[in-house]
């Protein structure tokens, strides 16, 4: 099984949602199936800035 993990952000405008839909469809055409989304905290710039919350989407494809 192959995995693809993609950062999808944390804030979504209507246009961003539409773009995300296109991204999901593109991965589906490559044979990937959506698996899950989870939240992570990214450190700030050089580890000294304020951390930011983002989301990662996981896709899987049979090998």
Buried (B, 14 or more C-beta within 10 A) or exposed (E): EEEEEBEBEEEEEEEEEEEBEEBBEEBEEEEBEEBEEEEEEEEEEEEEEEEEEBBBBBBBBEE
